[in-house]
């Protein structure tokens, strides 16, 4: 596949899309967290044996802990997307300033 004449090799970051994706991931992470209780999880019904009840509760608590971890990961991806958005925005502003200085050397401070 030949390289893109613009120099981007077909890769283009759309800053607005990064911002929107960051907001969506953070919102969905919060929503996902809210659909299940935290640790300790909900009580399990009596299974007829104290040993079974203890194991069943441990399994439910482990599932709830994993659920919290996944919600944290989703939210964390939103934070990373926001950071990428901010970095691209700063880079774009810096490049715009540099181009302006090259076009008008008297504007260099």
Phi and psi restraints in degrees (range 20) as a CNS / XPLOR table:
assign (resid 1 and name C) (resid 2 and name N)
       (resid 2 and name CA) (resid 2 and name C) 1.0 -69.4 20.0 2
assign (resid 2 and name N) (resid 2 and name CA)
       (resid 2 and name C) (resid 3 and name N) 1.0 151.4 20.0 2
assign (resid 2 and name C) (resid 3 and name N)
       (resid 3 and name CA) (resid 3 and name C) 1.0 -67.3 20.0 2
assign (resid 3 and name N) (resid 3 and name CA)
       (resid 3 and name C) (resid 4 and name N) 1.0 148.4 20.0 2
assign (resid 3 and name C) (resid 4 and name N)
       (resid 4 and name CA) (resid 4 and name C) 1.0 -65.7 20.0 2
assign (resid 4 and name N) (resid 4 and name CA)
       (resid 4 and name C) (resid 5 and name N) 1.0 129.6 20.0 2
assign (resid 4 and name C) (resid 5 and name N)
       (resid 5 and name CA) (resid 5 and name C) 1.0 -60.9 20.0 2
assign (resid 5 and name N) (resid 5 and name CA)
       (resid 5 and name C) (resid 6 and name N) 1.0 -19.8 20.0 2
assign (resid 5 and name C) (resid 6 and name N)
       (resid 6 and name CA) (resid 6 and name C) 1.0 -77.1 20.0 2
assign (resid 6 and name N) (resid 6 and name CA)
       (resid 6 and name C) (resid 7 and name N) 1.0 -10.4 20.0 2
assign (resid 6 and name C) (resid 7 and name N)
       (resid 7 and name CA) (resid 7 and name C) 1.0 91.7 20.0 2
assign (resid 7 and name N) (resid 7 and name CA)
       (resid 7 and name C) (resid 8 and name N) 1.0 -0.6 20.0 2
assign (resid 7 and name C) (resid 8 and name N)
       (resid 8 and name CA) (resid 8 and name C) 1.0 -90.5 20.0 2
assign (resid 8 and name N) (resid 8 and name CA)
       (resid 8 and name C) (resid 9 and name N) 1.0 -7.9 20.0 2
assign (resid 8 and name C) (resid 9 and name N)
       (resid 9 and name CA) (resid 9 and name C) 1.0 52.2 20.0 2
assign (resid 9 and name N) (resid 9 and name CA)
       (resid 9 and name C) (resid 10 and name N) 1.0 33.8 20.0 2
assign (resid 9 and name C) (resid 10 and name N)
       (resid 10 and name CA) (resid 10 and name C) 1.0 83.6 20.0 2
assign (resid 10 and name N) (resid 10 and name CA)
       (resid 10 and name C) (resid 11 and name N) 1.0 -1.9 20.0 2
assign (resid 10 and name C) (resid 11 and name N)
       (resid 11 and name CA) (resid 11 and name C) 1.0 -100.9 20.0 2
assign (resid 11 and name N) (resid 11 and name CA)
       (resid 11 and name C) (resid 12 and name N) 1.0 124.7 20.0 2
assign (resid 11 and name C) (resid 12 and name N)
       (resid 12 and name CA) (resid 12 and name C) 1.0 -139.4 20.0 2
assign (resid 12 and name N) (resid 12 and name CA)
       (resid 12 and name C) (resid 13 and name N) 1.0 128.1 20.0 2
assign (resid 12 and name C) (resid 13 and name N)
       (resid 13 and name CA) (resid 13 and name C) 1.0 -94.1 20.0 2
assign (resid 13 and name N) (resid 13 and name CA)
       (resid 13 and name C) (resid 14 and name N) 1.0 127.6 20.0 2
assign (resid 13 and name C) (resid 14 and name N)
       (resid 14 and name CA) (resid 14 and name C) 1.0 -105.1 20.0 2
assign (resid 14 and name N) (resid 14 and name CA)
       (resid 14 and name C) (resid 15 and name N) 1.0 109.7 20.0 2
assign (resid 14 and name C) (resid 15 and name N)
       (resid 15 and name CA) (resid 15 and name C) 1.0 -59.4 20.0 2
assign (resid 15 and name N) (resid 15 and name CA)
       (resid 15 and name C) (resid 16 and name N) 1.0 -41.7 20.0 2
assign (resid 15 and name C) (resid 16 and name N)
       (resid 16 and name CA) (resid 16 and name C) 1.0 -61.2 20.0 2
assign (resid 16 and name N) (resid 16 and name CA)
       (resid 16 and name C) (resid 17 and name N) 1.0 -38.5 20.0 2
assign (resid 16 and name C) (resid 17 and name N)
       (resid 17 and name CA) (resid 17 and name C) 1.0 -66.7 20.0 2
assign (resid 17 and name N) (resid 17 and name CA)
       (resid 17 and name C) (resid 18 and name N) 1.0 -36.9 20.0 2
assign (resid 17 and name C) (resid 18 and name N)
       (resid 18 and name CA) (resid 18 and name C) 1.0 -63.0 20.0 2
assign (resid 18 and name N) (resid 18 and name CA)
       (resid 18 and name C) (resid 19 and name N) 1.0 -42.7 20.0 2
assign (resid 18 and name C) (resid 19 and name N)
       (resid 19 and name CA) (resid 19 and name C) 1.0 -61.8 20.0 2
assign (resid 19 and name N) (resid 19 and name CA)
       (resid 19 and name C) (resid 20 and name N) 1.0 -45.5 20.0 2
assign (resid 19 and name C) (resid 20 and name N)
       (resid 20 and name CA) (resid 20 and name C) 1.0 -65.2 20.0 2
assign (resid 20 and name N) (resid 20 and name CA)
       (resid 20 and name C) (resid 21 and name N) 1.0 -42.1 20.0 2
assign (resid 20 and name C) (resid 21 and name N)
       (resid 21 and name CA) (resid 21 and name C) 1.0 -63.5 20.0 2
assign (resid 21 and name N) (resid 21 and name CA)
       (resid 21 and name C) (resid 22 and name N) 1.0 -40.5 20.0 2
assign (resid 21 and name C) (resid 22 and name N)
       (resid 22 and name CA) (resid 22 and name C) 1.0 -61.0 20.0 2
assign (resid 22 and name N) (resid 22 and name CA)
       (resid 22 and name C) (resid 23 and name N) 1.0 -45.8 20.0 2
assign (resid 22 and name C) (resid 23 and name N)
       (resid 23 and name CA) (resid 23 and name C) 1.0 -63.1 20.0 2
assign (resid 23 and name N) (resid 23 and name CA)
       (resid 23 and name C) (resid 24 and name N) 1.0 -41.3 20.0 2
assign (resid 23 and name C) (resid 24 and name N)
       (resid 24 and name CA) (resid 24 and name C) 1.0 -65.2 20.0 2
assign (resid 24 and name N) (resid 24 and name CA)
       (resid 24 and name C) (resid 25 and name N) 1.0 -45.3 20.0 2
assign (resid 24 and name C) (resid 25 and name N)
       (resid 25 and name CA) (resid 25 and name C) 1.0 -62.6 20.0 2
assign (resid 25 and name N) (resid 25 and name CA)
       (resid 25 and name C) (resid 26 and name N) 1.0 -42.7 20.0 2
assign (resid 25 and name C) (resid 26 and name N)
       (resid 26 and name CA) (resid 26 and name C) 1.0 -64.7 20.0 2
assign (resid 26 and name N) (resid 26 and name CA)
       (resid 26 and name C) (resid 27 and name N) 1.0 -42.9 20.0 2
assign (resid 26 and name C) (resid 27 and name N)
       (resid 27 and name CA) (resid 27 and name C) 1.0 -65.0 20.0 2
assign (resid 27 and name N) (resid 27 and name CA)
       (resid 27 and name C) (resid 28 and name N) 1.0 -43.7 20.0 2
assign (resid 27 and name C) (resid 28 and name N)
       (resid 28 and name CA) (resid 28 and name C) 1.0 -69.8 20.0 2
assign (resid 28 and name N) (resid 28 and name CA)
       (resid 28 and name C) (resid 29 and name N) 1.0 -31.9 20.0 2
assign (resid 28 and name C) (resid 29 and name N)
       (resid 29 and name CA) (resid 29 and name C) 1.0 -62.5 20.0 2
assign (resid 29 and name N) (resid 29 and name CA)
       (resid 29 and name C) (resid 30 and name N) 1.0 -41.3 20.0 2
assign (resid 29 and name C) (resid 30 and name N)
       (resid 30 and name CA) (resid 30 and name C) 1.0 -66.7 20.0 2
assign (resid 30 and name N) (resid 30 and name CA)
       (resid 30 and name C) (resid 31 and name N) 1.0 -43.0 20.0 2
assign (resid 30 and name C) (resid 31 and name N)
       (resid 31 and name CA) (resid 31 and name C) 1.0 -62.5 20.0 2
assign (resid 31 and name N) (resid 31 and name CA)
       (resid 31 and name C) (resid 32 and name N) 1.0 -45.7 20.0 2
assign (resid 31 and name C) (resid 32 and name N)
       (resid 32 and name CA) (resid 32 and name C) 1.0 -61.7 20.0 2
assign (resid 32 and name N) (resid 32 and name CA)
       (resid 32 and name C) (resid 33 and name N) 1.0 -41.8 20.0 2
assign (resid 32 and name C) (resid 33 and name N)
       (resid 33 and name CA) (resid 33 and name C) 1.0 -61.2 20.0 2
assign (resid 33 and name N) (resid 33 and name CA)
       (resid 33 and name C) (resid 34 and name N) 1.0 -37.9 20.0 2
assign (resid 33 and name C) (resid 34 and name N)
       (resid 34 and name CA) (resid 34 and name C) 1.0 -74.8 20.0 2
assign (resid 34 and name N) (resid 34 and name CA)
       (resid 34 and name C) (resid 35 and name N) 1.0 -11.9 20.0 2
assign (resid 34 and name C) (resid 35 and name N)
       (resid 35 and name CA) (resid 35 and name C) 1.0 -83.9 20.0 2
assign (resid 35 and name N) (resid 35 and name CA)
       (resid 35 and name C) (resid 36 and name N) 1.0 -3.8 20.0 2
assign (resid 35 and name C) (resid 36 and name N)
       (resid 36 and name CA) (resid 36 and name C) 1.0 -145.7 20.0 2
assign (resid 36 and name N) (resid 36 and name CA)
       (resid 36 and name C) (resid 37 and name N) 1.0 143.0 20.0 2
assign (resid 36 and name C) (resid 37 and name N)
       (resid 37 and name CA) (resid 37 and name C) 1.0 -68.4 20.0 2
assign (resid 37 and name N) (resid 37 and name CA)
       (resid 37 and name C) (resid 38 and name N) 1.0 161.0 20.0 2
assign (resid 37 and name C) (resid 38 and name N)
       (resid 38 and name CA) (resid 38 and name C) 1.0 -80.5 20.0 2
assign (resid 38 and name N) (resid 38 and name CA)
       (resid 38 and name C) (resid 39 and name N) 1.0 -163.8 20.0 2
assign (resid 38 and name C) (resid 39 and name N)
       (resid 39 and name CA) (resid 39 and name C) 1.0 -93.9 20.0 2
assign (resid 39 and name N) (resid 39 and name CA)
       (resid 39 and name C) (resid 40 and name N) 1.0 134.1 20.0 2
assign (resid 39 and name C) (resid 40 and name N)
       (resid 40 and name CA) (resid 40 and name C) 1.0 -72.6 20.0 2
assign (resid 40 and name N) (resid 40 and name CA)
       (resid 40 and name C) (resid 41 and name N) 1.0 149.9 20.0 2
assign (resid 40 and name C) (resid 41 and name N)
       (resid 41 and name CA) (resid 41 and name C) 1.0 -74.3 20.0 2
assign (resid 41 and name N) (resid 41 and name CA)
       (resid 41 and name C) (resid 42 and name N) 1.0 -175.8 20.0 2
assign (resid 41 and name C) (resid 42 and name N)
       (resid 42 and name CA) (resid 42 and name C) 1.0 -64.1 20.0 2
assign (resid 42 and name N) (resid 42 and name CA)
       (resid 42 and name C) (resid 43 and name N) 1.0 153.9 20.0 2
assign (resid 42 and name C) (resid 43 and name N)
       (resid 43 and name CA) (resid 43 and name C) 1.0 -67.2 20.0 2
assign (resid 43 and name N) (resid 43 and name CA)
       (resid 43 and name C) (resid 44 and name N) 1.0 145.4 20.0 2
assign (resid 43 and name C) (resid 44 and name N)
       (resid 44 and name CA) (resid 44 and name C) 1.0 -95.8 20.0 2
assign (resid 44 and name N) (resid 44 and name CA)
       (resid 44 and name C) (resid 45 and name N) 1.0 153.6 20.0 2
assign (resid 44 and name C) (resid 45 and name N)
       (resid 45 and name CA) (resid 45 and name C) 1.0 -66.7 20.0 2
assign (resid 45 and name N) (resid 45 and name CA)
       (resid 45 and name C) (resid 46 and name N) 1.0 158.4 20.0 2
assign (resid 45 and name C) (resid 46 and name N)
       (resid 46 and name CA) (resid 46 and name C) 1.0 -65.9 20.0 2
assign (resid 46 and name N) (resid 46 and name CA)
       (resid 46 and name C) (resid 47 and name N) 1.0 123.1 20.0 2
assign (resid 46 and name C) (resid 47 and name N)
       (resid 47 and name CA) (resid 47 and name C) 1.0 -94.3 20.0 2
assign (resid 47 and name N) (resid 47 and name CA)
       (resid 47 and name C) (resid 48 and name N) 1.0 2.8 20.0 2
assign (resid 47 and name C) (resid 48 and name N)
       (resid 48 and name CA) (resid 48 and name C) 1.0 93.2 20.0 2
assign (resid 48 and name N) (resid 48 and name CA)
       (resid 48 and name C) (resid 49 and name N) 1.0 -5.9 20.0 2
assign (resid 48 and name C) (resid 49 and name N)
       (resid 49 and name CA) (resid 49 and name C) 1.0 -145.7 20.0 2
assign (resid 49 and name N) (resid 49 and name CA)
       (resid 49 and name C) (resid 50 and name N) 1.0 134.8 20.0 2
assign (resid 49 and name C) (resid 50 and name N)
       (resid 50 and name CA) (resid 50 and name C) 1.0 -61.2 20.0 2
assign (resid 50 and name N) (resid 50 and name CA)
       (resid 50 and name C) (resid 51 and name N) 1.0 -38.9 20.0 2
assign (resid 50 and name C) (resid 51 and name N)
       (resid 51 and name CA) (resid 51 and name C) 1.0 -63.6 20.0 2
assign (resid 51 and name N) (resid 51 and name CA)
       (resid 51 and name C) (resid 52 and name N) 1.0 -45.3 20.0 2
assign (resid 51 and name C) (resid 52 and name N)
       (resid 52 and name CA) (resid 52 and name C) 1.0 -64.0 20.0 2
assign (resid 52 and name N) (resid 52 and name CA)
       (resid 52 and name C) (resid 53 and name N) 1.0 -42.5 20.0 2
assign (resid 52 and name C) (resid 53 and name N)
       (resid 53 and name CA) (resid 53 and name C) 1.0 -61.2 20.0 2
assign (resid 53 and name N) (resid 53 and name CA)
       (resid 53 and name C) (resid 54 and name N) 1.0 -40.8 20.0 2
assign (resid 53 and name C) (resid 54 and name N)
       (resid 54 and name CA) (resid 54 and name C) 1.0 -63.9 20.0 2
assign (resid 54 and name N) (resid 54 and name CA)
       (resid 54 and name C) (resid 55 and name N) 1.0 -45.3 20.0 2
assign (resid 54 and name C) (resid 55 and name N)
       (resid 55 and name CA) (resid 55 and name C) 1.0 -65.9 20.0 2
assign (resid 55 and name N) (resid 55 and name CA)
       (resid 55 and name C) (resid 56 and name N) 1.0 -43.8 20.0 2
assign (resid 55 and name C) (resid 56 and name N)
       (resid 56 and name CA) (resid 56 and name C) 1.0 -60.8 20.0 2
assign (resid 56 and name N) (resid 56 and name CA)
       (resid 56 and name C) (resid 57 and name N) 1.0 -42.3 20.0 2
assign (resid 56 and name C) (resid 57 and name N)
       (resid 57 and name CA) (resid 57 and name C) 1.0 -64.9 20.0 2
assign (resid 57 and name N) (resid 57 and name CA)
       (resid 57 and name C) (resid 58 and name N) 1.0 -39.1 20.0 2
assign (resid 57 and name C) (resid 58 and name N)
       (resid 58 and name CA) (resid 58 and name C) 1.0 -63.2 20.0 2
assign (resid 58 and name N) (resid 58 and name CA)
       (resid 58 and name C) (resid 59 and name N) 1.0 -39.1 20.0 2
assign (resid 58 and name C) (resid 59 and name N)
       (resid 59 and name CA) (resid 59 and name C) 1.0 -65.8 20.0 2
assign (resid 59 and name N) (resid 59 and name CA)
       (resid 59 and name C) (resid 60 and name N) 1.0 -45.1 20.0 2
assign (resid 59 and name C) (resid 60 and name N)
       (resid 60 and name CA) (resid 60 and name C) 1.0 -62.8 20.0 2
assign (resid 60 and name N) (resid 60 and name CA)
       (resid 60 and name C) (resid 61 and name N) 1.0 -42.6 20.0 2
assign (resid 60 and name C) (resid 61 and name N)
       (resid 61 and name CA) (resid 61 and name C) 1.0 -62.9 20.0 2
assign (resid 61 and name N) (resid 61 and name CA)
       (resid 61 and name C) (resid 62 and name N) 1.0 -38.6 20.0 2
assign (resid 61 and name C) (resid 62 and name N)
       (resid 62 and name CA) (resid 62 and name C) 1.0 -65.6 20.0 2
assign (resid 62 and name N) (resid 62 and name CA)
       (resid 62 and name C) (resid 63 and name N) 1.0 -41.3 20.0 2
assign (resid 62 and name C) (resid 63 and name N)
       (resid 63 and name CA) (resid 63 and name C) 1.0 -62.3 20.0 2
assign (resid 63 and name N) (resid 63 and name CA)
       (resid 63 and name C) (resid 64 and name N) 1.0 -42.3 20.0 2
assign (resid 63 and name C) (resid 64 and name N)
       (resid 64 and name CA) (resid 64 and name C) 1.0 -64.6 20.0 2
assign (resid 64 and name N) (resid 64 and name CA)
       (resid 64 and name C) (resid 65 and name N) 1.0 -39.8 20.0 2
assign (resid 64 and name C) (resid 65 and name N)
       (resid 65 and name CA) (resid 65 and name C) 1.0 -64.1 20.0 2
assign (resid 65 and name N) (resid 65 and name CA)
       (resid 65 and name C) (resid 66 and name N) 1.0 -42.4 20.0 2
assign (resid 65 and name C) (resid 66 and name N)
       (resid 66 and name CA) (resid 66 and name C) 1.0 -63.5 20.0 2
assign (resid 66 and name N) (resid 66 and name CA)
       (resid 66 and name C) (resid 67 and name N) 1.0 -38.5 20.0 2
assign (resid 66 and name C) (resid 67 and name N)
       (resid 67 and name CA) (resid 67 and name C) 1.0 -60.6 20.0 2
assign (resid 67 and name N) (resid 67 and name CA)
       (resid 67 and name C) (resid 68 and name N) 1.0 -44.5 20.0 2
assign (resid 67 and name C) (resid 68 and name N)
       (resid 68 and name CA) (resid 68 and name C) 1.0 -63.3 20.0 2
assign (resid 68 and name N) (resid 68 and name CA)
       (resid 68 and name C) (resid 69 and name N) 1.0 -38.4 20.0 2
assign (resid 68 and name C) (resid 69 and name N)
       (resid 69 and name CA) (resid 69 and name C) 1.0 -63.7 20.0 2
assign (resid 69 and name N) (resid 69 and name CA)
       (resid 69 and name C) (resid 70 and name N) 1.0 -43.8 20.0 2
assign (resid 69 and name C) (resid 70 and name N)
       (resid 70 and name CA) (resid 70 and name C) 1.0 -63.2 20.0 2
assign (resid 70 and name N) (resid 70 and name CA)
       (resid 70 and name C) (resid 71 and name N) 1.0 -42.6 20.0 2
assign (resid 70 and name C) (resid 71 and name N)
       (resid 71 and name CA) (resid 71 and name C) 1.0 -63.6 20.0 2
assign (resid 71 and name N) (resid 71 and name CA)
       (resid 71 and name C) (resid 72 and name N) 1.0 -37.7 20.0 2
assign (resid 71 and name C) (resid 72 and name N)
       (resid 72 and name CA) (resid 72 and name C) 1.0 -64.8 20.0 2
assign (resid 72 and name N) (resid 72 and name CA)
       (resid 72 and name C) (resid 73 and name N) 1.0 -38.1 20.0 2
assign (resid 72 and name C) (resid 73 and name N)
       (resid 73 and name CA) (resid 73 and name C) 1.0 -65.5 20.0 2
assign (resid 73 and name N) (resid 73 and name CA)
       (resid 73 and name C) (resid 74 and name N) 1.0 -41.8 20.0 2
assign (resid 73 and name C) (resid 74 and name N)
       (resid 74 and name CA) (resid 74 and name C) 1.0 -61.0 20.0 2
assign (resid 74 and name N) (resid 74 and name CA)
       (resid 74 and name C) (resid 75 and name N) 1.0 -47.4 20.0 2
assign (resid 74 and name C) (resid 75 and name N)
       (resid 75 and name CA) (resid 75 and name C) 1.0 -63.2 20.0 2
assign (resid 75 and name N) (resid 75 and name CA)
       (resid 75 and name C) (resid 76 and name N) 1.0 -39.4 20.0 2
assign (resid 75 and name C) (resid 76 and name N)
       (resid 76 and name CA) (resid 76 and name C) 1.0 -61.6 20.0 2
assign (resid 76 and name N) (resid 76 and name CA)
       (resid 76 and name C) (resid 77 and name N) 1.0 -37.3 20.0 2
assign (resid 76 and name C) (resid 77 and name N)
       (resid 77 and name CA) (resid 77 and name C) 1.0 -65.2 20.0 2
assign (resid 77 and name N) (resid 77 and name CA)
       (resid 77 and name C) (resid 78 and name N) 1.0 -35.6 20.0 2
assign (resid 77 and name C) (resid 78 and name N)
       (resid 78 and name CA) (resid 78 and name C) 1.0 -62.1 20.0 2
assign (resid 78 and name N) (resid 78 and name CA)
       (resid 78 and name C) (resid 79 and name N) 1.0 -40.2 20.0 2
assign (resid 78 and name C) (resid 79 and name N)
       (resid 79 and name CA) (resid 79 and name C) 1.0 -65.0 20.0 2
assign (resid 79 and name N) (resid 79 and name CA)
       (resid 79 and name C) (resid 80 and name N) 1.0 -42.0 20.0 2
assign (resid 79 and name C) (resid 80 and name N)
       (resid 80 and name CA) (resid 80 and name C) 1.0 -65.1 20.0 2
assign (resid 80 and name N) (resid 80 and name CA)
       (resid 80 and name C) (resid 81 and name N) 1.0 -40.1 20.0 2
assign (resid 80 and name C) (resid 81 and name N)
       (resid 81 and name CA) (resid 81 and name C) 1.0 -63.7 20.0 2
assign (resid 81 and name N) (resid 81 and name CA)
       (resid 81 and name C) (resid 82 and name N) 1.0 -38.6 20.0 2
assign (resid 81 and name C) (resid 82 and name N)
       (resid 82 and name CA) (resid 82 and name C) 1.0 -63.7 20.0 2
assign (resid 82 and name N) (resid 82 and name CA)
       (resid 82 and name C) (resid 83 and name N) 1.0 -42.1 20.0 2
assign (resid 82 and name C) (resid 83 and name N)
       (resid 83 and name CA) (resid 83 and name C) 1.0 -63.0 20.0 2
assign (resid 83 and name N) (resid 83 and name CA)
       (resid 83 and name C) (resid 84 and name N) 1.0 -41.5 20.0 2
assign (resid 83 and name C) (resid 84 and name N)
       (resid 84 and name CA) (resid 84 and name C) 1.0 -62.9 20.0 2
assign (resid 84 and name N) (resid 84 and name CA)
       (resid 84 and name C) (resid 85 and name N) 1.0 -42.8 20.0 2
assign (resid 84 and name C) (resid 85 and name N)
       (resid 85 and name CA) (resid 85 and name C) 1.0 -57.9 20.0 2
assign (resid 85 and name N) (resid 85 and name CA)
       (resid 85 and name C) (resid 86 and name N) 1.0 -49.2 20.0 2
assign (resid 85 and name C) (resid 86 and name N)
       (resid 86 and name CA) (resid 86 and name C) 1.0 -62.7 20.0 2
assign (resid 86 and name N) (resid 86 and name CA)
       (resid 86 and name C) (resid 87 and name N) 1.0 -41.1 20.0 2
assign (resid 86 and name C) (resid 87 and name N)
       (resid 87 and name CA) (resid 87 and name C) 1.0 -65.4 20.0 2
assign (resid 87 and name N) (resid 87 and name CA)
       (resid 87 and name C) (resid 88 and name N) 1.0 -44.4 20.0 2
assign (resid 87 and name C) (resid 88 and name N)
       (resid 88 and name CA) (resid 88 and name C) 1.0 -64.0 20.0 2
assign (resid 88 and name N) (resid 88 and name CA)
       (resid 88 and name C) (resid 89 and name N) 1.0 -38.7 20.0 2
assign (resid 88 and name C) (resid 89 and name N)
       (resid 89 and name CA) (resid 89 and name C) 1.0 -62.8 20.0 2
assign (resid 89 and name N) (resid 89 and name CA)
       (resid 89 and name C) (resid 90 and name N) 1.0 -46.2 20.0 2
assign (resid 89 and name C) (resid 90 and name N)
       (resid 90 and name CA) (resid 90 and name C) 1.0 -63.1 20.0 2
assign (resid 90 and name N) (resid 90 and name CA)
       (resid 90 and name C) (resid 91 and name N) 1.0 -40.8 20.0 2
assign (resid 90 and name C) (resid 91 and name N)
       (resid 91 and name CA) (resid 91 and name C) 1.0 -64.2 20.0 2
assign (resid 91 and name N) (resid 91 and name CA)
       (resid 91 and name C) (resid 92 and name N) 1.0 -42.8 20.0 2
assign (resid 91 and name C) (resid 92 and name N)
       (resid 92 and name CA) (resid 92 and name C) 1.0 -63.1 20.0 2
assign (resid 92 and name N) (resid 92 and name CA)
       (resid 92 and name C) (resid 93 and name N) 1.0 -42.2 20.0 2
assign (resid 92 and name C) (resid 93 and name N)
       (resid 93 and name CA) (resid 93 and name C) 1.0 -63.8 20.0 2
assign (resid 93 and name N) (resid 93 and name CA)
       (resid 93 and name C) (resid 94 and name N) 1.0 -40.7 20.0 2
assign (resid 93 and name C) (resid 94 and name N)
       (resid 94 and name CA) (resid 94 and name C) 1.0 -65.2 20.0 2
assign (resid 94 and name N) (resid 94 and name CA)
       (resid 94 and name C) (resid 95 and name N) 1.0 -42.3 20.0 2
assign (resid 94 and name C) (resid 95 and name N)
       (resid 95 and name CA) (resid 95 and name C) 1.0 -66.7 20.0 2
assign (resid 95 and name N) (resid 95 and name CA)
       (resid 95 and name C) (resid 96 and name N) 1.0 -38.7 20.0 2
assign (resid 95 and name C) (resid 96 and name N)
       (resid 96 and name CA) (resid 96 and name C) 1.0 -62.6 20.0 2
assign (resid 96 and name N) (resid 96 and name CA)
       (resid 96 and name C) (resid 97 and name N) 1.0 -42.7 20.0 2
assign (resid 96 and name C) (resid 97 and name N)
       (resid 97 and name CA) (resid 97 and name C) 1.0 -63.4 20.0 2
assign (resid 97 and name N) (resid 97 and name CA)
       (resid 97 and name C) (resid 98 and name N) 1.0 -44.3 20.0 2
assign (resid 97 and name C) (resid 98 and name N)
       (resid 98 and name CA) (resid 98 and name C) 1.0 -61.6 20.0 2
assign (resid 98 and name N) (resid 98 and name CA)
       (resid 98 and name C) (resid 99 and name N) 1.0 -44.4 20.0 2
assign (resid 98 and name C) (resid 99 and name N)
       (resid 99 and name CA) (resid 99 and name C) 1.0 -62.1 20.0 2
assign (resid 99 and name N) (resid 99 and name CA)
       (resid 99 and name C) (resid 100 and name N) 1.0 -40.4 20.0 2
assign (resid 99 and name C) (resid 100 and name N)
       (resid 100 and name CA) (resid 100 and name C) 1.0 -62.7 20.0 2
assign (resid 100 and name N) (resid 100 and name CA)
       (resid 100 and name C) (resid 101 and name N) 1.0 -36.6 20.0 2
assign (resid 100 and name C) (resid 101 and name N)
       (resid 101 and name CA) (resid 101 and name C) 1.0 -71.8 20.0 2
assign (resid 101 and name N) (resid 101 and name CA)
       (resid 101 and name C) (resid 102 and name N) 1.0 -34.6 20.0 2
assign (resid 101 and name C) (resid 102 and name N)
       (resid 102 and name CA) (resid 102 and name C) 1.0 -68.8 20.0 2
assign (resid 102 and name N) (resid 102 and name CA)
       (resid 102 and name C) (resid 103 and name N) 1.0 -41.7 20.0 2
assign (resid 102 and name C) (resid 103 and name N)
       (resid 103 and name CA) (resid 103 and name C) 1.0 -67.9 20.0 2
assign (resid 103 and name N) (resid 103 and name CA)
       (resid 103 and name C) (resid 104 and name N) 1.0 -30.9 20.0 2
assign (resid 103 and name C) (resid 104 and name N)
       (resid 104 and name CA) (resid 104 and name C) 1.0 -135.9 20.0 2
assign (resid 104 and name N) (resid 104 and name CA)
       (resid 104 and name C) (resid 105 and name N) 1.0 84.9 20.0 2
assign (resid 104 and name C) (resid 105 and name N)
       (resid 105 and name CA) (resid 105 and name C) 1.0 -58.9 20.0 2
assign (resid 105 and name N) (resid 105 and name CA)
       (resid 105 and name C) (resid 106 and name N) 1.0 -21.7 20.0 2
assign (resid 105 and name C) (resid 106 and name N)
       (resid 106 and name CA) (resid 106 and name C) 1.0 -71.4 20.0 2
assign (resid 106 and name N) (resid 106 and name CA)
       (resid 106 and name C) (resid 107 and name N) 1.0 -15.9 20.0 2
assign (resid 106 and name C) (resid 107 and name N)
       (resid 107 and name CA) (resid 107 and name C) 1.0 -82.2 20.0 2
assign (resid 107 and name N) (resid 107 and name CA)
       (resid 107 and name C) (resid 108 and name N) 1.0 -7.4 20.0 2
assign (resid 107 and name C) (resid 108 and name N)
       (resid 108 and name CA) (resid 108 and name C) 1.0 -67.8 20.0 2
assign (resid 108 and name N) (resid 108 and name CA)
       (resid 108 and name C) (resid 109 and name N) 1.0 129.9 20.0 2
